[in-house]
Amino acid sequence: MSERLFVLLQHVIPKLALTRLMGYLAGLRAGSLTHAVITRFVAKYQVNMAEAANPDPTAYATFNEFFLPAP
């Protein structure tokens, strides 16, 4: 999805619905789809995986788990 379309959708969809949708998607255990999203995020934002709790992007079951500190 282009960035321009994504921004446009943010202005069209009610904020609370958008927040809940993103929260739902971030908590989804979607296997290879989740791994692909995390890998793309790491590449796009040049995340230094050496600083991560687990440097393997495919080790995280959800997108939320990628951001949470290790227990």
PQR file of N, CA, C, O and H, with PARSE charges and radii, in Angstrom:
ATOM      1  N   MET A   1       0.858  -1.164   0.000 -0.4000 1.5000
ATOM      2  CA  MET A   1       0.000   0.000   0.000 -0.0000 2.0000
ATOM      3  C   MET A   1       0.907   1.231   0.000  0.5500 1.7000
ATOM      4  O   MET A   1       1.875   1.303   0.757 -0.5500 1.4000
ATOM      5  N   SER A   2       0.585   2.181  -0.846 -0.4000 1.5000
ATOM      6  CA  SER A   2       1.407   3.380  -0.903 -0.0000 2.0000
ATOM      7  C   SER A   2       1.221   4.214   0.362  0.5500 1.7000
ATOM      8  O   SER A   2       0.181   4.162   1.019 -0.5500 1.4000
ATOM      9  H   SER A   2      -0.201   2.123  -1.462  0.4000 1.0000
ATOM     10  N   GLU A   3       2.242   4.971   0.677 -0.4000 1.5000
ATOM     11  CA  GLU A   3       2.181   5.796   1.887 -0.0000 2.0000
ATOM     12  C   GLU A   3       1.074   6.843   1.781  0.5500 1.7000
ATOM     13  O   GLU A   3       0.411   7.155   2.770 -0.5500 1.4000
ATOM     14  H   GLU A   3       3.086   5.013   0.144  0.4000 1.0000
ATOM     15  N   ARG A   4       0.879   7.378   0.589 -0.4000 1.5000
ATOM     16  CA  ARG A   4      -0.153   8.395   0.381 -0.0000 2.0000
ATOM     17  C   ARG A   4      -1.545   7.828   0.655  0.5500 1.7000
ATOM     18  O   ARG A   4      -2.368   8.477   1.301 -0.5500 1.4000
ATOM     19  H   ARG A   4       1.418   7.125  -0.214  0.4000 1.0000
ATOM     20  N   LEU A   5      -1.809   6.601   0.159 -0.4000 1.5000
ATOM     21  CA  LEU A   5      -3.092   5.950   0.391 -0.0000 2.0000
ATOM     22  C   LEU A   5      -3.275   5.652   1.869  0.5500 1.7000
ATOM     23  O   LEU A   5      -4.367   5.831   2.409 -0.5500 1.4000
ATOM     24  H   LEU A   5      -1.141   6.073  -0.365  0.4000 1.0000
ATOM     25  N   PHE A   6      -2.220   5.202   2.524 -0.4000 1.5000
ATOM     26  CA  PHE A   6      -2.283   4.904   3.954 -0.0000 2.0000
ATOM     27  C   PHE A   6      -2.659   6.145   4.755  0.5500 1.7000
ATOM     28  O   PHE A   6      -3.493   6.069   5.658 -0.5500 1.4000
ATOM     29  H   PHE A   6      -1.333   5.056   2.086  0.4000 1.0000
ATOM     30  N   VAL A   7      -2.056   7.281   4.436 -0.4000 1.5000
ATOM     31  CA  VAL A   7      -2.357   8.543   5.126 -0.0000 2.0000
ATOM     32  C   VAL A   7      -3.799   8.961   4.849  0.5500 1.7000
ATOM     33  O   VAL A   7      -4.498   9.409   5.758 -0.5500 1.4000
ATOM     34  H   VAL A   7      -1.379   7.343   3.703  0.4000 1.0000
ATOM     35  N   LEU A   8      -4.247   8.818   3.608 -0.4000 1.5000
ATOM     36  CA  LEU A   8      -5.627   9.156   3.254 -0.0000 2.0000
ATOM     37  C   LEU A   8      -6.608   8.318   4.053  0.5500 1.7000
ATOM     38  O   LEU A   8      -7.606   8.840   4.550 -0.5500 1.4000
ATOM     39  H   LEU A   8      -3.679   8.454   2.870  0.4000 1.0000
ATOM     40  N   LEU A   9      -6.340   7.026   4.186 -0.4000 1.5000
ATOM     41  CA  LEU A   9      -7.224   6.151   4.963 -0.0000 2.0000
ATOM     42  C   LEU A   9      -7.299   6.582   6.428  0.5500 1.7000
ATOM     43  O   LEU A   9      -8.338   6.427   7.069 -0.5500 1.4000
ATOM     44  H   LEU A   9      -5.529   6.601   3.783  0.4000 1.0000
ATOM     45  N   GLN A  10      -6.213   7.118   6.950 -0.4000 1.5000
ATOM     46  CA  GLN A  10      -6.213   7.583   8.335 -0.0000 2.0000
ATOM     47  C   GLN A  10      -7.181   8.740   8.543  0.5500 1.7000
ATOM     48  O   GLN A  10      -7.692   8.935   9.646 -0.5500 1.4000
ATOM     49  H   GLN A  10      -5.369   7.244   6.430  0.4000 1.0000
ATOM     50  N   HIS A  11      -7.431   9.500   7.494 -0.4000 1.5000
ATOM     51  CA  HIS A  11      -8.351  10.633   7.605 -0.0000 2.0000
ATOM     52  C   HIS A  11      -9.793  10.218   7.352  0.5500 1.7000
ATOM     53  O   HIS A  11     -10.719  10.932   7.737 -0.5500 1.4000
ATOM     54  H   HIS A  11      -7.016   9.341   6.599  0.4000 1.0000
ATOM     55  N   VAL A  12      -9.993   9.076   6.710 -0.4000 1.5000
ATOM     56  CA  VAL A  12     -11.335   8.621   6.357 -0.0000 2.0000
ATOM     57  C   VAL A  12     -11.914   7.697   7.421  0.5500 1.7000
ATOM     58  O   VAL A  12     -13.082   7.827   7.787 -0.5500 1.4000
ATOM     59  H   VAL A  12      -9.241   8.496   6.397  0.4000 1.0000
ATOM     60  N   ILE A  13     -11.110   6.769   7.918 -0.4000 1.5000
ATOM     61  CA  ILE A  13     -11.561   5.798   8.913 -0.0000 2.0000
ATOM     62  C   ILE A  13     -11.571   6.465  10.291  0.5500 1.7000
ATOM     63  O   ILE A  13     -10.626   7.171  10.643 -0.5500 1.4000
ATOM     64  H   ILE A  13     -10.161   6.663   7.620  0.4000 1.0000
ATOM     65  N   PRO A  14     -12.630   6.247  11.066 -0.5600 1.5000
ATOM     66  CA  PRO A  14     -12.660   6.812  12.427  0.2800 2.0000
ATOM     67  C   PRO A  14     -11.438   6.361  13.238  0.5500 1.7000
ATOM     68  O   PRO A  14     -11.028   5.203  13.157 -0.5500 1.4000
ATOM     69  N   LYS A  15     -10.874   7.258  13.999 -0.4000 1.5000
ATOM     70  CA  LYS A  15      -9.625   7.011  14.729 -0.0000 2.0000
ATOM     71  C   LYS A  15      -9.702   5.798  15.663  0.5500 1.7000
ATOM     72  O   LYS A  15      -8.775   4.989  15.703 -0.5500 1.4000
ATOM     73  H   LYS A  15     -11.207   8.199  14.064  0.4000 1.0000
ATOM     74  N   LEU A  16     -10.791   5.670  16.405 -0.4000 1.5000
ATOM     75  CA  LEU A  16     -10.919   4.558  17.343 -0.0000 2.0000
ATOM     76  C   LEU A  16     -10.953   3.225  16.591  0.5500 1.7000
ATOM     77  O   LEU A  16     -10.328   2.255  17.018 -0.5500 1.4000
ATOM     78  H   LEU A  16     -11.544   6.327  16.373  0.4000 1.0000
ATOM     79  N   ALA A  17     -11.674   3.180  15.485 -0.4000 1.5000
ATOM     80  CA  ALA A  17     -11.739   1.948  14.688 -0.0000 2.0000
ATOM     81  C   ALA A  17     -10.367   1.604  14.125  0.5500 1.7000
ATOM     82  O   ALA A  17      -9.970   0.438  14.119 -0.5500 1.4000
ATOM     83  H   ALA A  17     -12.182   3.968  15.139  0.4000 1.0000
ATOM     84  N   LEU A  18      -9.648   2.604  13.655 -0.4000 1.5000
ATOM     85  CA  LEU A  18      -8.306   2.390  13.112 -0.0000 2.0000
ATOM     86  C   LEU A  18      -7.353   1.877  14.194  0.5500 1.7000
ATOM     87  O   LEU A  18      -6.562   0.967  13.945 -0.5500 1.4000
ATOM     88  H   LEU A  18      -9.971   3.551  13.660  0.4000 1.0000
ATOM     89  N   THR A  19      -7.426   2.451  15.374 -0.4000 1.5000
ATOM     90  CA  THR A  19      -6.586   2.036  16.496 -0.0000 2.0000
ATOM     91  C   THR A  19      -6.869   0.587  16.875  0.5500 1.7000
ATOM     92  O   THR A  19      -5.944  -0.199  17.082 -0.5500 1.4000
ATOM     93  H   THR A  19      -8.068   3.190  15.576  0.4000 1.0000
ATOM     94  N   ARG A  20      -8.140   0.238  16.963 -0.4000 1.5000
ATOM     95  CA  ARG A  20      -8.512  -1.138  17.325 -0.0000 2.0000
ATOM     96  C   ARG A  20      -8.086  -2.128  16.243  0.5500 1.7000
ATOM     97  O   ARG A  20      -7.613  -3.222  16.552 -0.5500 1.4000
ATOM     98  H   ARG A  20      -8.892   0.875  16.795  0.4000 1.0000
ATOM     99  N   LEU A  21      -8.252  -1.749  14.980 -0.4000 1.5000
ATOM    100  CA  LEU A  21      -7.850  -2.616  13.875 -0.0000 2.0000
ATOM    101  C   LEU A  21      -6.342  -2.863  13.908  0.5500 1.7000
ATOM    102  O   LEU A  21      -5.901  -4.005  13.778 -0.5500 1.4000
ATOM    103  H   LEU A  21      -8.636  -0.860  14.729  0.4000 1.0000
ATOM    104  N   MET A  22      -5.554  -1.811  14.079 -0.4000 1.5000
ATOM    105  CA  MET A  22      -4.099  -1.961  14.112 -0.0000 2.0000
ATOM    106  C   MET A  22      -3.664  -2.789  15.324  0.5500 1.7000
ATOM    107  O   MET A  22      -2.741  -3.598  15.230 -0.5500 1.4000
ATOM    108  H   MET A  22      -5.913  -0.883  14.184  0.4000 1.0000
ATOM    109  N   GLY A  23      -4.330  -2.584  16.455 -0.4000 1.5000
ATOM    110  CA  GLY A  23      -4.032  -3.381  17.648 -0.0000 2.0000
ATOM    111  C   GLY A  23      -4.327  -4.853  17.426  0.5500 1.7000
ATOM    112  O   GLY A  23      -3.561  -5.720  17.846 -0.5500 1.4000
ATOM    113  H   GLY A  23      -5.080  -1.927  16.531  0.4000 1.0000
ATOM    114  N   TYR A  24      -5.440  -5.129  16.766 -0.4000 1.5000
ATOM    115  CA  TYR A  24      -5.803  -6.512  16.452 -0.0000 2.0000
ATOM    116  C   TYR A  24      -4.768  -7.144  15.519  0.5500 1.7000
ATOM    117  O   TYR A  24      -4.300  -8.258  15.758 -0.5500 1.4000
ATOM    118  H   TYR A  24      -6.062  -4.424  16.425  0.4000 1.0000
ATOM    119  N   LEU A  25      -4.417  -6.422  14.457 -0.4000 1.5000
ATOM    120  CA  LEU A  25      -3.454  -6.942  13.486 -0.0000 2.0000
ATOM    121  C   LEU A  25      -2.073  -7.154  14.117  0.5500 1.7000
ATOM    122  O   LEU A  25      -1.389  -8.129  13.803 -0.5500 1.4000
ATOM    123  H   LEU A  25      -4.797  -5.517  14.263  0.4000 1.0000
ATOM    124  N   ALA A  26      -1.667  -6.247  15.001 -0.4000 1.5000
ATOM    125  CA  ALA A  26      -0.353  -6.353  15.643 -0.0000 2.0000
ATOM    126  C   ALA A  26      -0.283  -7.553  16.591  0.5500 1.7000
ATOM    127  O   ALA A  26       0.801  -8.071  16.856 -0.5500 1.4000
ATOM    128  H   ALA A  26      -2.222  -5.456  15.256  0.4000 1.0000
ATOM    129  N   GLY A  27      -1.431  -7.992  17.100 -0.4000 1.5000
ATOM    130  CA  GLY A  27      -1.459  -9.127  18.015 -0.0000 2.0000
ATOM    131  C   GLY A  27      -1.743 -10.457  17.334  0.5500 1.7000
ATOM    132  O   GLY A  27      -1.784 -11.496  17.993 -0.5500 1.4000
ATOM    133  H   GLY A  27      -2.313  -7.571  16.885  0.4000 1.0000
ATOM    134  N   LEU A  28      -1.937 -10.433  16.036 -0.4000 1.5000
ATOM    135  CA  LEU A  28      -2.275 -11.634  15.275 -0.0000 2.0000
ATOM    136  C   LEU A  28      -1.079 -12.573  15.134  0.5500 1.7000
ATOM    137  O   LEU A  28       0.036 -12.139  14.845 -0.5500 1.4000
ATOM    138  H   LEU A  28      -1.904  -9.589  15.500  0.4000 1.0000
ATOM    139  N   ARG A  29      -1.325 -13.851  15.341 -0.4000 1.5000
ATOM    140  CA  ARG A  29      -0.290 -14.872  15.126 -0.0000 2.0000
ATOM    141  C   ARG A  29      -0.531 -15.448  13.737  0.5500 1.7000
ATOM    142  O   ARG A  29      -1.278 -16.412  13.570 -0.5500 1.4000
ATOM    143  H   ARG A  29      -2.231 -14.203  15.576  0.4000 1.0000
ATOM    144  N   ALA A  30       0.112 -14.843  12.747 -0.4000 1.5000
ATOM    145  CA  ALA A  30      -0.144 -15.214  11.356 -0.0000 2.0000
ATOM    146  C   ALA A  30       1.045 -15.913  10.706  0.5500 1.7000
ATOM    147  O   ALA A  30       1.169 -15.907   9.481 -0.5500 1.4000
ATOM    148  H   ALA A  30       0.718 -14.059  12.883  0.4000 1.0000
ATOM    149  N   GLY A  31       1.906 -16.505  11.494 -0.4000 1.5000
ATOM    150  CA  GLY A  31       3.012 -17.300  10.972 -0.0000 2.0000
ATOM    151  C   GLY A  31       3.918 -16.561  10.012  0.5500 1.7000
ATOM    152  O   GLY A  31       4.527 -15.552  10.368 -0.5500 1.4000
ATOM    153  H   GLY A  31       1.806 -16.510  12.489  0.4000 1.0000
ATOM    154  N   SER A  32       4.006 -17.069   8.788 -0.4000 1.5000
ATOM    155  CA  SER A  32       4.937 -16.493   7.814 -0.0000 2.0000
ATOM    156  C   SER A  32       4.559 -15.071   7.421  0.5500 1.7000
ATOM    157  O   SER A  32       5.430 -14.280   7.059 -0.5500 1.4000
ATOM    158  H   SER A  32       3.512 -17.889   8.498  0.4000 1.0000
ATOM    159  N   LEU A  33       3.279 -14.736   7.487 -0.4000 1.5000
ATOM    160  CA  LEU A  33       2.860 -13.356   7.190 -0.0000 2.0000
ATOM    161  C   LEU A  33       3.412 -12.409   8.256  0.5500 1.7000
ATOM    162  O   LEU A  33       3.924 -11.339   7.929 -0.5500 1.4000
ATOM    163  H   LEU A  33       2.572 -15.378   7.781  0.4000 1.0000
ATOM    164  N   THR A  34       3.311 -12.793   9.515 -0.4000 1.5000
ATOM    165  CA  THR A  34       3.860 -11.984  10.604 -0.0000 2.0000
ATOM    166  C   THR A  34       5.367 -11.831  10.444  0.5500 1.7000
ATOM    167  O   THR A  34       5.902 -10.737  10.620 -0.5500 1.4000
ATOM    168  H   THR A  34       2.895 -13.663   9.781  0.4000 1.0000
ATOM    169  N   HIS A  35       6.050 -12.917  10.113 -0.4000 1.5000
ATOM    170  CA  HIS A  35       7.504 -12.862   9.932 -0.0000 2.0000
ATOM    171  C   HIS A  35       7.873 -11.945   8.771  0.5500 1.7000
ATOM    172  O   HIS A  35       8.862 -11.215   8.842 -0.5500 1.4000
ATOM    173  H   HIS A  35       5.615 -13.805   9.970  0.4000 1.0000
ATOM    174  N   ALA A  36       7.087 -11.982   7.712 -0.4000 1.5000
ATOM    175  CA  ALA A  36       7.344 -11.114   6.557 -0.0000 2.0000
ATOM    176  C   ALA A  36       7.163  -9.643   6.928  0.5500 1.7000
ATOM    177  O   ALA A  36       7.952  -8.797   6.507 -0.5500 1.4000
ATOM    178  H   ALA A  36       6.284 -12.575   7.654  0.4000 1.0000
ATOM    179  N   VAL A  37       6.135  -9.335   7.709 -0.4000 1.5000
ATOM    180  CA  VAL A  37       5.883  -7.955   8.129 -0.0000 2.0000
ATOM    181  C   VAL A  37       7.027  -7.459   9.009  0.5500 1.7000
ATOM    182  O   VAL A  37       7.515  -6.344   8.823 -0.5500 1.4000
ATOM    183  H   VAL A  37       5.494 -10.023   8.050  0.4000 1.0000
ATOM    184  N   ILE A  38       7.449  -8.269   9.950 -0.4000 1.5000
ATOM    185  CA  ILE A  38       8.546  -7.875  10.846 -0.0000 2.0000
ATOM    186  C   ILE A  38       9.843  -7.697  10.055  0.5500 1.7000
ATOM    187  O   ILE A  38      10.571  -6.727  10.264 -0.5500 1.4000
ATOM    188  H   ILE A  38       7.053  -9.175  10.100  0.4000 1.0000
ATOM    189  N   THR A  39      10.128  -8.626   9.154 -0.4000 1.5000
ATOM    190  CA  THR A  39      11.343  -8.540   8.341 -0.0000 2.0000
ATOM    191  C   THR A  39      11.327  -7.276   7.489  0.5500 1.7000
ATOM    192  O   THR A  39      12.349  -6.602   7.362 -0.5500 1.4000
ATOM    193  H   THR A  39       9.536  -9.414   8.985  0.4000 1.0000
ATOM    194  N   ARG A  40      10.180  -6.952   6.906 -0.4000 1.5000
ATOM    195  CA  ARG A  40      10.057  -5.733   6.098 -0.0000 2.0000
ATOM    196  C   ARG A  40      10.245  -4.490   6.965  0.5500 1.7000
ATOM    197  O   ARG A  40      10.912  -3.541   6.554 -0.5500 1.4000
ATOM    198  H   ARG A  40       9.350  -7.501   7.009  0.4000 1.0000
ATOM    199  N   PHE A  41       9.655  -4.493   8.168 -0.4000 1.5000
ATOM    200  CA  PHE A  41       9.793  -3.373   9.095 -0.0000 2.0000
ATOM    201  C   PHE A  41      11.267  -3.161   9.450  0.5500 1.7000
ATOM    202  O   PHE A  41      11.756  -2.032   9.450 -0.5500 1.4000
ATOM    203  H   PHE A  41       9.113  -5.264   8.502  0.4000 1.0000
ATOM    204  N   VAL A  42      11.969  -4.257   9.753 -0.4000 1.5000
ATOM    205  CA  VAL A  42      13.392  -4.197  10.111 -0.0000 2.0000
ATOM    206  C   VAL A  42      14.199  -3.586   8.965  0.5500 1.7000
ATOM    207  O   VAL A  42      15.071  -2.746   9.190 -0.5500 1.4000
ATOM    208  H   VAL A  42      11.572  -5.175   9.754  0.4000 1.0000
ATOM    209  N   ALA A  43      13.902  -4.013   7.737 -0.4000 1.5000
ATOM    210  CA  ALA A  43      14.641  -3.511   6.576 -0.0000 2.0000
ATOM    211  C   ALA A  43      14.305  -2.046   6.293  0.5500 1.7000
ATOM    212  O   ALA A  43      15.200  -1.241   6.036 -0.5500 1.4000
ATOM    213  H   ALA A  43      13.194  -4.695   7.555  0.4000 1.0000
ATOM    214  N   LYS A  44      13.021  -1.702   6.341 -0.4000 1.5000
ATOM    215  CA  LYS A  44      12.595  -0.337   6.006 -0.0000 2.0000
ATOM    216  C   LYS A  44      13.143   0.688   6.997  0.5500 1.7000
ATOM    217  O   LYS A  44      13.586   1.766   6.600 -0.5500 1.4000
ATOM    218  H   LYS A  44      12.294  -2.356   6.551  0.4000 1.0000
ATOM    219  N   TYR A  45      13.113   0.351   8.281 -0.4000 1.5000
ATOM    220  CA  TYR A  45      13.532   1.313   9.302 -0.0000 2.0000
ATOM    221  C   TYR A  45      14.938   1.040   9.827  0.5500 1.7000
ATOM    222  O   TYR A  45      15.353   1.634  10.822 -0.5500 1.4000
ATOM    223  H   TYR A  45      12.754  -0.524   8.603  0.4000 1.0000
ATOM    224  N   GLN A  46      15.666   0.156   9.175 -0.4000 1.5000
ATOM    225  CA  GLN A  46      17.052  -0.161   9.501 -0.0000 2.0000
ATOM    226  C   GLN A  46      17.249  -0.434  11.000  0.5500 1.7000
ATOM    227  O   GLN A  46      18.115   0.148  11.654 -0.5500 1.4000
ATOM    228  H   GLN A  46      15.329  -0.326   8.367  0.4000 1.0000
ATOM    229  N   VAL A  47      16.417  -1.334  11.511 -0.4000 1.5000
ATOM    230  CA  VAL A  47      16.472  -1.705  12.923 -0.0000 2.0000
ATOM    231  C   VAL A  47      17.755  -2.493  13.174  0.5500 1.7000
ATOM    232  O   VAL A  47      18.069  -3.430  12.441 -0.5500 1.4000
ATOM    233  H   VAL A  47      15.713  -1.806  10.980  0.4000 1.0000
ATOM    234  N   ASN A  48      18.483  -2.110  14.204 -0.4000 1.5000
ATOM    235  CA  ASN A  48      19.708  -2.815  14.582 -0.0000 2.0000
ATOM    236  C   ASN A  48      19.304  -4.033  15.411  0.5500 1.7000
ATOM    237  O   ASN A  48      19.057  -3.924  16.612 -0.5500 1.4000
ATOM    238  H   ASN A  48      18.228  -1.348  14.799  0.4000 1.0000
ATOM    239  N   MET A  49      19.238  -5.196  14.755 -0.4000 1.5000
ATOM    240  CA  MET A  49      18.782  -6.403  15.433 -0.0000 2.0000
ATOM    241  C   MET A  49      19.794  -6.909  16.462  0.5500 1.7000
ATOM    242  O   MET A  49      19.460  -7.774  17.271 -0.5500 1.4000
ATOM    243  H   MET A  49      19.438  -5.285  13.780  0.4000 1.0000
ATOM    244  N   ALA A  50      21.008  -6.394  16.450 -0.4000 1.5000
ATOM    245  CA  ALA A  50      21.991  -6.764  17.471 -0.0000 2.0000
ATOM    246  C   ALA A  50      21.552  -6.269  18.849  0.5500 1.7000
ATOM    247  O   ALA A  50      21.987  -6.798  19.872 -0.5500 1.4000
ATOM    248  H   ALA A  50      21.280  -5.691  15.793  0.4000 1.0000
ATOM    249  N   GLU A  51      20.691  -5.259  18.870 -0.4000 1.5000
ATOM    250  CA  GLU A  51      20.187  -4.715  20.132 -0.0000 2.0000
ATOM    251  C   GLU A  51      18.897  -5.381  20.590  0.5500 1.7000
ATOM    252  O   GLU A  51      18.408  -5.094  21.683 -0.5500 1.4000
ATOM    253  H   GLU A  51      20.337  -4.830  18.039  0.4000 1.0000
ATOM    254  N   ALA A  52      18.348  -6.255  19.779 -0.4000 1.5000
ATOM    255  CA  ALA A  52      17.076  -6.913  20.098 -0.0000 2.0000
ATOM    256  C   ALA A  52      17.282  -8.059  21.076  0.5500 1.7000
ATOM    257  O   ALA A  52      18.374  -8.620  21.171 -0.5500 1.4000
ATOM    258  H   ALA A  52      18.745  -6.488  18.891  0.4000 1.0000
ATOM    259  N   ALA A  53      16.229  -8.399  21.800 -0.4000 1.5000
ATOM    260  CA  ALA A  53      16.291  -9.535  22.723 -0.0000 2.0000
ATOM    261  C   ALA A  53      16.635 -10.814  21.966  0.5500 1.7000
ATOM    262  O   ALA A  53      17.391 -11.653  22.456 -0.5500 1.4000
ATOM    263  H   ALA A  53      15.342  -7.943  21.724  0.4000 1.0000
ATOM    264  N   ASN A  54      16.076 -10.954  20.773 -0.4000 1.5000
ATOM    265  CA  ASN A  54      16.399 -12.078  19.899 -0.0000 2.0000
ATOM    266  C   ASN A  54      16.663 -11.492  18.517  0.5500 1.7000
ATOM    267  O   ASN A  54      15.754 -10.919  17.916 -0.5500 1.4000
ATOM    268  H   ASN A  54      15.462 -10.272  20.374  0.4000 1.0000
ATOM    269  N   PRO A  55      17.867 -11.617  18.004 -0.5600 1.5000
ATOM    270  CA  PRO A  55      18.211 -10.978  16.732  0.2800 2.0000
ATOM    271  C   PRO A  55      17.555 -11.602  15.498  0.5500 1.7000
ATOM    272  O   PRO A  55      17.687 -11.069  14.396 -0.5500 1.4000
ATOM    273  N   ASP A  56      16.856 -12.717  15.668 -0.4000 1.5000
ATOM    274  CA  ASP A  56      16.181 -13.375  14.544 -0.0000 2.0000
ATOM    275  C   ASP A  56      14.756 -12.833  14.417  0.5500 1.7000
ATOM    276  O   ASP A  56      13.928 -13.107  15.286 -0.5500 1.4000
ATOM    277  H   ASP A  56      16.749 -13.150  16.562  0.4000 1.0000
ATOM    278  N   PRO A  57      14.442 -12.072  13.362 -0.5600 1.5000
ATOM    279  CA  PRO A  57      13.095 -11.495  13.213  0.2800 2.0000
ATOM    280  C   PRO A  57      11.990 -12.546  13.150  0.5500 1.7000
ATOM    281  O   PRO A  57      10.839 -12.248  13.470 -0.5500 1.4000
ATOM    282  N   THR A  58      12.322 -13.772  12.743 -0.4000 1.5000
ATOM    283  CA  THR A  58      11.297 -14.811  12.657 -0.0000 2.0000
ATOM    284  C   THR A  58      11.021 -15.482  14.008  0.5500 1.7000
ATOM    285  O   THR A  58      10.177 -16.374  14.093 -0.5500 1.4000
ATOM    286  H   THR A  58      13.257 -14.014  12.483  0.4000 1.0000
ATOM    287  N   ALA A  59      11.714 -15.067  15.042 -0.4000 1.5000
ATOM    288  CA  ALA A  59      11.518 -15.646  16.369 -0.0000 2.0000
ATOM    289  C   ALA A  59      10.318 -15.044  17.095  0.5500 1.7000
ATOM    290  O   ALA A  59       9.908 -15.552  18.139 -0.5500 1.4000
ATOM    291  H   ALA A  59      12.400 -14.342  14.973  0.4000 1.0000
ATOM    292  N   TYR A  60       9.758 -13.980  16.560 -0.4000 1.5000
ATOM    293  CA  TYR A  60       8.649 -13.291  17.210 -0.0000 2.0000
ATOM    294  C   TYR A  60       7.320 -13.769  16.626  0.5500 1.7000
ATOM    295  O   TYR A  60       7.134 -13.764  15.409 -0.5500 1.4000
ATOM    296  H   TYR A  60      10.091 -13.568  15.712  0.4000 1.0000
ATOM    297  N   ALA A  61       6.406 -14.177  17.491 -0.4000 1.5000
ATOM    298  CA  ALA A  61       5.123 -14.729  17.049 -0.0000 2.0000
ATOM    299  C   ALA A  61       4.152 -13.655  16.574  0.5500 1.7000
ATOM    300  O   ALA A  61       3.303 -13.915  15.722 -0.5500 1.4000
ATOM    301  H   ALA A  61       6.557 -14.181  18.480  0.4000 1.0000
ATOM    302  N   THR A  62       4.277 -12.443  17.123 -0.4000 1.5000
ATOM    303  CA  THR A  62       3.399 -11.336  16.736 -0.0000 2.0000
ATOM    304  C   THR A  62       4.228 -10.069  16.564  0.5500 1.7000
ATOM    305  O   THR A  62       5.365  -9.984  17.027 -0.5500 1.4000
ATOM    306  H   THR A  62       4.967 -12.231  17.815  0.4000 1.0000
ATOM    307  N   PHE A  63       3.642  -9.097  15.895 -0.4000 1.5000
ATOM    308  CA  PHE A  63       4.313  -7.812  15.726 -0.0000 2.0000
ATOM    309  C   PHE A  63       4.460  -7.125  17.083  0.5500 1.7000
ATOM    310  O   PHE A  63       5.472  -6.472  17.338 -0.5500 1.4000
ATOM    311  H   PHE A  63       2.718  -9.166  15.518  0.4000 1.0000
ATOM    312  N   ASN A  64       3.461  -7.266  17.955 -0.4000 1.5000
ATOM    313  CA  ASN A  64       3.550  -6.704  19.312 -0.0000 2.0000
ATOM    314  C   ASN A  64       4.729  -7.291  20.080  0.5500 1.7000
ATOM    315  O   ASN A  64       5.456  -6.572  20.765 -0.5500 1.4000
ATOM    316  H   ASN A  64       2.639  -7.796  17.748  0.4000 1.0000
ATOM    317  N   GLU A  65       4.907  -8.596  19.959 -0.4000 1.5000
ATOM    318  CA  GLU A  65       5.992  -9.282  20.673 -0.0000 2.0000
ATOM    319  C   GLU A  65       7.363  -8.734  20.271  0.5500 1.7000
ATOM    320  O   GLU A  65       8.297  -8.722  21.073 -0.5500 1.4000
ATOM    321  H   GLU A  65       4.316  -9.180  19.402  0.4000 1.0000
ATOM    322  N   PHE A  66       7.467  -8.289  19.036 -0.4000 1.5000
ATOM    323  CA  PHE A  66       8.714  -7.709  18.544 -0.0000 2.0000
ATOM    324  C   PHE A  66       9.097  -6.461  19.349  0.5500 1.7000
ATOM    325  O   PHE A  66      10.282  -6.165  19.501 -0.5500 1.4000
ATOM    326  H   PHE A  66       6.708  -8.299  18.385  0.4000 1.0000
ATOM    327  N   PHE A  67       8.106  -5.735  19.860 -0.4000 1.5000
ATOM    328  CA  PHE A  67       8.361  -4.488  20.588 -0.0000 2.0000
ATOM    329  C   PHE A  67       8.387  -4.635  22.108  0.5500 1.7000
ATOM    330  O   PHE A  67       8.862  -3.742  22.810 -0.5500 1.4000
ATOM    331  H   PHE A  67       7.144  -5.976  19.737  0.4000 1.0000
ATOM    332  N   LEU A  68       7.883  -5.749  22.614 -0.4000 1.5000
ATOM    333  CA  LEU A  68       7.839  -5.934  24.059 -0.0000 2.0000
ATOM    334  C   LEU A  68       9.175  -6.416  24.589  0.5500 1.7000
ATOM    335  O   LEU A  68       9.859  -7.196  23.927 -0.5500 1.4000
ATOM    336  H   LEU A  68       7.497  -6.474  22.044  0.4000 1.0000
ATOM    337  N   PRO A  69       9.561  -5.955  25.794 -0.5600 1.5000
ATOM    338  CA  PRO A  69      10.812  -6.436  26.376  0.2800 2.0000
ATOM    339  C   PRO A  69      10.681  -7.921  26.760  0.5500 1.7000
ATOM    340  O   PRO A  69       9.590  -8.394  27.082 -0.5500 1.4000
ATOM    341  N   ALA A  70      11.786  -8.631  26.722 -0.4000 1.5000
ATOM    342  CA  ALA A  70      11.791 -10.045  27.105 -0.0000 2.0000
ATOM    343  C   ALA A  70      11.469 -10.155  28.593  0.5500 1.7000
ATOM    344  O   ALA A  70      11.902  -9.316  29.384 -0.5500 1.4000
ATOM    345  H   ALA A  70      12.672  -8.247  26.461  0.4000 1.0000
ATOM    346  N   PRO A  71      10.708 -11.191  28.980 -0.5600 1.5000
ATOM    347  CA  PRO A  71      10.343 -11.348  30.415  0.2800 2.0000
ATOM    348  C   PRO A  71      11.513 -11.716  31.277  0.5500 1.7000
ATOM    349  O   PRO A  71      11.361 -11.879  32.487 -0.5500 1.4000
TER
END
